[in-house]
Amino acid sequence: MKKKLLSALLATAMVASLLVGCGSKEAAPAAEATETEEVAEETEEVAEEATEEVAEETTEEAAASEYAVAMITDSGDITDQSFNQATYEACVAFCEANGIDFNYYKPTDDSDEARIASTEQAIAEGYNVIVMPGYLFATTVAECAPTYEDVKFIVLDDSSAEGMANVYEATYQEELPGYMAGYAAVKLGYKHLGFLGGMSVPAVIRYGYGYVQGANAAAEELGITDQVTVEYVYGGQFFGDADITAVMDTWYNEKGVEVVFGCGGGVYTSAAEIAQNCGGKIIGVDVDQAATIDGLYGEGITVTSAMKGLAATVNTLLTETVLNDNFAAYGGKVENLGIISDNVEENYVGLAPSTQWSDGFTEDDYKALVADMNAGKITVDNNTEAMPAVSITVNDFGSIK
């Protein structure tokens, strides 16, 4: 580009020199003068175009270089095989592909004070686009966003900061992938299901209640509502331990539960520890967890995963913020993301590509289900106040802790 501009400017100089030289001699014929003027005009156009192209490239480079991206983890870390890891990997992929400075910060403990301290550290070190995964950042955003008005905050799974011009928040319609997971499980032949939530926060509740509704819908279609049961409990935390594992042992080995939806960070580990020894199955959450769970507990243990489009959200917002310098179109908004298309790959929620399709529930059946949900033929209640009224049996055990 610089060579093109230099050539254009050199050509302009040569024409200018020619015109000055002609001024001291006898006037050139009209035709020659006209040709000289045309060459001069063309040369000026080339020079202008070259200058504009250089300016555009310089602007794009400047827009990208003025941003640096940081991610703050919530109560977990970047190897949690769930929310933090999916967000971290999306940030890394974007920043490496576009030459953007990136770093992540893990708070010293699970507290608002620690999350605020990590955020302020990132800002002090020059990071001006902060990505925060999870509802635990509500207090951090409320504290930091008004103080650091020039910093852009991208918050996933929280809606507490609506109206702050430097904050974009995305929430997800968890009831939809929850419904898909429950529907798929029954269609795939499982009749005794379990739901093991982390903590009974709205996002987890929506997953669970959607799961129950989906299982019920499939059972009604198959005419087996009297044969389908869902055991339902929250662990009271986002990681597994001996107490939760003991409950899962009872579910799989005494009650005859066939598949458990482990919904919330690493709480699934308590279910998987038991499932691997008794032929039980697991349903993952937030991201496609098949590779992780199967790798740890046995090939084929993961039936499917109810997913959120975390990577798609991160990629879209970083593209608009860093590359297009267009955060103003998103700041101050809270978007509740879900199904936007019949094309399953374009949606912000869905089932994992690794789903164990069968004659009872094929990939085409899944696509048809999504199309019906997108068209409004199937609606899912997102109420979090009470267990949905269904025809199947649901045994609600509250919370273990």
PEVENFEN-V717803 format. One record per residue. N is the residue number from 1. RES is the residue in one letter. SS is DSSP state (hx for helix, st for strand, lp for the rest). PHI is phi in whole degrees, 0 to 359 (NA if undefined). OMEGA is omega in radians with two decimals (none if undefined). Layout:
# PEVENFEN-V717803
N;RES;SS;PHI;OMEGA + N;RES;SS;PHI;OMEGA
This chain:
# PEVENFEN-V717803
1;M;lp;NA;3.13 + 2;K;hx;296;3.12 + 3;K;hx;295;-3.12 + 4;K;hx;296;-3.14 + 5;L;hx;294;-3.13 + 6;L;hx;298;3.13 + 7;S;hx;297;-3.12 + 8;A;hx;295;-3.13 + 9;L;hx;293;3.11 + 10;L;hx;296;3.12 + 11;A;hx;297;3.12 + 12;T;hx;297;3.14 + 13;A;hx;298;-3.13 + 14;M;hx;296;3.14 + 15;V;hx;295;3.13 + 16;A;hx;300;3.12 + 17;S;hx;297;-3.14 + 18;L;hx;298;-3.11 + 19;L;hx;294;3.12 + 20;V;hx;295;-3.14 + 21;G;hx;297;-3.12 + 22;C;hx;293;-3.07 + 23;G;lp;294;-3.09 + 24;S;lp;264;-3.13 + 25;K;lp;244;3.11 + 26;E;lp;294;-3.08 + 27;A;lp;307;3.12 + 28;A;lp;285;3.08 + 29;P;lp;304;-3.08 + 30;A;hx;302;-3.10 + 31;A;hx;298;-3.12 + 32;E;hx;294;3.12 + 33;A;hx;297;3.13 + 34;T;hx;299;-3.14 + 35;E;hx;298;3.14 + 36;T;hx;296;3.12 + 37;E;hx;297;-3.14 + 38;E;hx;296;3.11 + 39;V;hx;298;-3.14 + 40;A;hx;297;-3.14 + 41;E;hx;296;3.14 + 42;E;hx;298;-3.13 + 43;T;hx;296;3.11 + 44;E;hx;297;3.13 + 45;E;hx;297;3.13 + 46;V;hx;299;-3.13 + 47;A;hx;298;3.14 + 48;E;hx;296;3.14 + 49;E;hx;298;-3.14 + 50;A;hx;297;3.14 + 51;T;hx;297;3.13 + 52;E;hx;296;-3.14 + 53;E;hx;296;3.11 + 54;V;hx;298;-3.14 + 55;A;hx;296;3.13 + 56;E;hx;297;-3.14 + 57;E;hx;297;-3.14 + 58;T;hx;296;3.13 + 59;T;hx;296;3.14 + 60;E;hx;298;-3.14 + 61;E;hx;296;-3.14 + 62;A;hx;294;-3.13 + 63;A;hx;299;-3.14 + 64;A;hx;289;-3.03 + 65;S;hx;289;-3.11 + 66;E;lp;278;3.14 + 67;Y;lp;247;3.00 + 68;A;lp;225;-2.99 + 69;V;st;252;3.04 + 70;A;st;231;3.03 + 71;M;st;241;3.08 + 72;I;st;248;3.09 + 73;T;lp;280;-3.14 + 74;D;lp;272;3.14 + 75;S;lp;268;-3.13 + 76;G;lp;251;3.09 + 77;D;lp;222;-3.01 + 78;I;lp;281;3.07 + 79;T;lp;241;-3.08 + 80;D;lp;279;-3.12 + 81;Q;lp;56;-3.11 + 82;S;lp;211;-2.94 + 83;F;hx;301;-3.12 + 84;N;hx;297;-3.08 + 85;Q;hx;295;-3.14 + 86;A;hx;297;3.13 + 87;T;hx;293;3.13 + 88;Y;hx;300;-3.10 + 89;E;hx;296;3.10 + 90;A;hx;294;3.12 + 91;C;hx;296;-3.14 + 92;V;hx;299;-3.11 + 93;A;hx;300;-3.13 + 94;F;hx;295;-3.05 + 95;C;hx;292;3.09 + 96;E;hx;293;-3.13 + 97;A;hx;292;-3.05 + 98;N;hx;245;3.08 + 99;G;lp;65;-3.10 + 100;I;lp;257;3.10 + 101;D;lp;295;-3.12 + 102;F;st;220;3.02 + 103;N;st;207;3.06 + 104;Y;st;236;-3.10 + 105;Y;st;230;3.09 + 106;K;lp;252;3.12 + 107;P;lp;304;-3.08 + 108;T;lp;291;3.08 + 109;D;lp;202;-3.11 + 110;D;lp;274;3.12 + 111;S;lp;210;3.10 + 112;D;hx;298;-3.12 + 113;E;hx;299;-3.13 + 114;A;hx;290;3.12 + 115;R;hx;292;3.09 + 116;I;hx;296;-3.14 + 117;A;hx;298;3.12 + 118;S;hx;294;3.12 + 119;T;hx;295;-3.14 + 120;E;hx;293;3.08 + 121;Q;hx;296;3.13 + 122;A;hx;299;-3.13 + 123;I;hx;294;3.13 + 124;A;hx;297;-3.13 + 125;E;lp;270;2.98 + 126;G;lp;100;3.14 + 127;Y;lp;273;-3.04 + 128;N;lp;241;2.95 + 129;V;st;233;-3.03 + 130;I;st;247;3.13 + 131;V;st;256;-3.07 + 132;M;st;232;-3.14 + 133;P;st;264;2.99 + 134;G;lp;124;-3.10 + 135;Y;hx;294;-3.12 + 136;L;hx;294;-3.10 + 137;F;hx;271;-3.10 + 138;A;hx;304;-3.13 + 139;T;hx;292;3.13 + 140;T;hx;299;3.13 + 141;V;hx;296;-3.13 + 142;A;hx;300;-3.13 + 143;E;hx;279;-2.97 + 144;C;hx;269;-3.04 + 145;A;lp;301;3.13 + 146;P;lp;292;-3.11 + 147;T;lp;283;-3.09 + 148;Y;lp;247;-3.02 + 149;E;lp;291;-3.13 + 150;D;lp;274;3.14 + 151;V;lp;266;3.12 + 152;K;st;263;3.14 + 153;F;st;248;3.09 + 154;I;st;246;-3.01 + 155;V;st;244;-3.14 + 156;L;st;257;3.05 + 157;D;lp;75;3.04 + 158;D;lp;213;-3.11 + 159;S;lp;223;-3.01 + 160;S;lp;276;-3.01 + 161;A;lp;250;-3.10 + 162;E;lp;304;3.11 + 163;G;lp;100;3.08 + 164;M;lp;281;-2.99 + 165;A;lp;297;-3.11 + 166;N;lp;257;3.14 + 167;V;st;231;2.97 + 168;Y;st;245;3.14 + 169;E;st;234;3.08 + 170;A;st;242;2.96 + 171;T;st;245;-3.06 + 172;Y;st;232;3.13 + 173;Q;lp;274;-3.03 + 174;E;hx;300;-3.14 + 175;E;hx;299;-3.11 + 176;L;hx;287;3.08 + 177;P;hx;293;3.06 + 178;G;hx;297;3.09 + 179;Y;hx;300;-3.13 + 180;M;hx;301;-3.11 + 181;A;hx;294;3.12 + 182;G;hx;294;3.13 + 183;Y;hx;297;-3.12 + 184;A;hx;298;-3.09 + 185;A;hx;302;-3.13 + 186;V;hx;290;3.10 + 187;K;hx;297;3.13 + 188;L;lp;280;3.03 + 189;G;lp;108;3.13 + 190;Y;lp;275;-3.10 + 191;K;lp;245;3.10 + 192;H;st;247;-3.02 + 193;L;st;253;3.03 + 194;G;st;227;3.00 + 195;F;st;235;3.08 + 196;L;st;246;3.12 + 197;G;st;273;3.05 + 198;G;lp;285;3.04 + 199;M;lp;254;-3.08 + 200;S;lp;277;3.05 + 201;V;lp;266;-3.02 + 202;P;hx;309;-3.10 + 203;A;hx;298;-3.14 + 204;V;hx;291;3.11 + 205;I;hx;298;3.14 + 206;R;hx;298;3.05 + 207;Y;hx;304;-3.06 + 208;G;hx;294;-3.12 + 209;Y;hx;291;3.05 + 210;G;hx;294;3.11 + 211;Y;hx;302;3.12 + 212;V;hx;297;3.14 + 213;Q;hx;295;3.13 + 214;G;hx;293;3.10 + 215;A;hx;298;3.13 + 216;N;hx;294;-3.13 + 217;A;hx;298;3.13 + 218;A;hx;294;3.14 + 219;A;hx;296;3.11 + 220;E;hx;295;3.12 + 221;E;hx;298;-3.11 + 222;L;hx;272;-3.13 + 223;G;lp;70;-3.08 + 224;I;lp;232;-3.12 + 225;T;lp;299;3.13 + 226;D;lp;282;-3.09 + 227;Q;lp;250;-3.06 + 228;V;lp;256;3.14 + 229;T;st;230;3.04 + 230;V;st;239;2.98 + 231;E;st;274;-2.95 + 232;Y;st;225;3.13 + 233;V;st;203;2.99 + 234;Y;st;251;3.12 + 235;G;lp;283;-3.08 + 236;G;lp;87;3.12 + 237;Q;lp;195;-3.09 + 238;F;lp;259;3.05 + 239;F;st;206;-3.13 + 240;G;lp;277;3.03 + 241;D;lp;205;-3.05 + 242;A;hx;299;-3.11 + 243;D;hx;294;-3.14 + 244;I;hx;290;3.12 + 245;T;hx;299;3.13 + 246;A;hx;298;3.10 + 247;V;hx;294;3.12 + 248;M;hx;295;3.08 + 249;D;hx;298;3.10 + 250;T;hx;296;-3.12 + 251;W;hx;298;-3.05 + 252;Y;hx;288;-2.96 + 253;N;hx;267;3.14 + 254;E;hx;248;-3.12 + 255;K;hx;275;3.13 + 256;G;lp;84;3.08 + 257;V;lp;298;-3.08 + 258;E;lp;261;-3.08 + 259;V;st;214;-3.13 + 260;V;st;239;3.04 + 261;F;st;274;3.13 + 262;G;st;273;-2.90 + 263;C;st;243;3.05 + 264;G;lp;141;3.10 + 265;G;lp;57;-3.09 + 266;G;st;265;-3.13 + 267;V;lp;297;-3.13 + 268;Y;hx;299;-3.07 + 269;T;hx;300;3.13 + 270;S;hx;294;3.10 + 271;A;hx;286;-3.08 + 272;A;hx;294;3.13 + 273;E;hx;301;3.14 + 274;I;hx;277;-3.07 + 275;A;hx;302;-3.07 + 276;Q;hx;296;-3.09 + 277;N;hx;259;-3.10 + 278;C;hx;229;3.12 + 279;G;lp;78;3.13 + 280;G;lp;283;-3.10 + 281;K;st;236;-3.12 + 282;I;st;230;2.95 + 283;I;st;245;-3.12 + 284;G;st;275;-3.06 + 285;V;st;216;3.06 + 286;D;st;71;3.11 + 287;V;lp;228;3.09 + 288;D;lp;287;-3.03 + 289;Q;lp;266;-3.06 + 290;A;hx;303;-3.09 + 291;A;hx;299;-3.12 + 292;T;hx;291;-3.07 + 293;I;hx;292;3.12 + 294;D;hx;297;-3.13 + 295;G;hx;295;-3.11 + 296;L;hx;271;-2.94 + 297;Y;hx;238;3.07 + 298;G;lp;130;-3.12 + 299;E;lp;302;3.06 + 300;G;lp;85;-3.10 + 301;I;lp;284;-3.08 + 302;T;st;265;-3.10 + 303;V;st;288;3.13 + 304;T;st;193;3.02 + 305;S;st;222;3.06 + 306;A;st;271;-2.90 + 307;M;st;250;2.91 + 308;K;st;252;-3.13 + 309;G;lp;276;-3.10 + 310;L;hx;297;-3.12 + 311;A;hx;297;3.13 + 312;A;hx;297;3.14 + 313;T;hx;294;3.14 + 314;V;hx;300;-3.11 + 315;N;hx;297;3.13 + 316;T;hx;298;-3.07 + 317;L;hx;289;3.10 + 318;L;hx;289;3.07 + 319;T;hx;299;-3.12 + 320;E;hx;293;-3.09 + 321;T;hx;281;-2.99 + 322;V;hx;275;-3.07 + 323;L;hx;275;-3.08 + 324;N;lp;263;-3.12 + 325;D;lp;50;-3.01 + 326;N;lp;237;-3.12 + 327;F;hx;298;-3.11 + 328;A;hx;303;3.14 + 329;A;hx;283;-3.08 + 330;Y;lp;243;-3.11 + 331;G;lp;302;-3.14 + 332;G;lp;87;-3.08 + 333;K;lp;258;2.91 + 334;V;st;237;-3.14 + 335;E;st;249;3.11 + 336;N;st;263;-2.95 + 337;L;st;269;3.14 + 338;G;lp;203;-3.13 + 339;I;lp;266;-3.14 + 340;I;lp;236;-3.02 + 341;S;lp;203;2.98 + 342;D;lp;290;3.12 + 343;N;lp;282;-3.03 + 344;V;hx;299;-3.09 + 345;E;hx;285;-3.10 + 346;E;hx;265;-3.05 + 347;N;lp;270;-3.13 + 348;Y;lp;266;3.04 + 349;V;st;218;3.13 + 350;G;st;165;3.08 + 351;L;st;265;-3.09 + 352;A;lp;288;3.06 + 353;P;lp;300;-3.11 + 354;S;lp;278;-3.12 + 355;T;lp;310;-3.11 + 356;Q;lp;276;-3.11 + 357;W;lp;298;3.07 + 358;S;st;209;3.12 + 359;D;lp;298;3.13 + 360;G;lp;288;3.13 + 361;F;st;209;-3.10 + 362;T;lp;269;3.08 + 363;E;hx;296;3.07 + 364;D;hx;293;3.07 + 365;D;hx;298;3.12 + 366;Y;hx;297;3.13 + 367;K;hx;297;3.10 + 368;A;hx;293;3.10 + 369;L;hx;298;3.13 + 370;V;hx;297;3.12 + 371;A;hx;299;3.12 + 372;D;hx;293;3.11 + 373;M;hx;291;3.12 + 374;N;hx;294;-3.13 + 375;A;lp;278;-3.13 + 376;G;lp;85;3.11 + 377;K;lp;288;3.07 + 378;I;lp;239;3.10 + 379;T;lp;241;-3.11 + 380;V;lp;236;-3.14 + 381;D;lp;290;-3.14 + 382;N;lp;257;3.10 + 383;N;lp;298;3.12 + 384;T;lp;244;-3.06 + 385;E;lp;272;-3.08 + 386;A;lp;212;3.09 + 387;M;lp;304;3.13 + 388;P;lp;301;3.06 + 389;A;lp;281;-3.07 + 390;V;lp;226;-3.13 + 391;S;lp;271;3.11 + 392;I;lp;283;3.12 + 393;T;st;273;3.08 + 394;V;st;235;3.09 + 395;N;st;257;-3.06 + 396;D;st;265;-3.10 + 397;F;st;259;3.12 + 398;G;st;69;-3.10 + 399;S;st;233;-3.13 + 400;I;lp;290;-3.13 + 401;K;lp;240;none
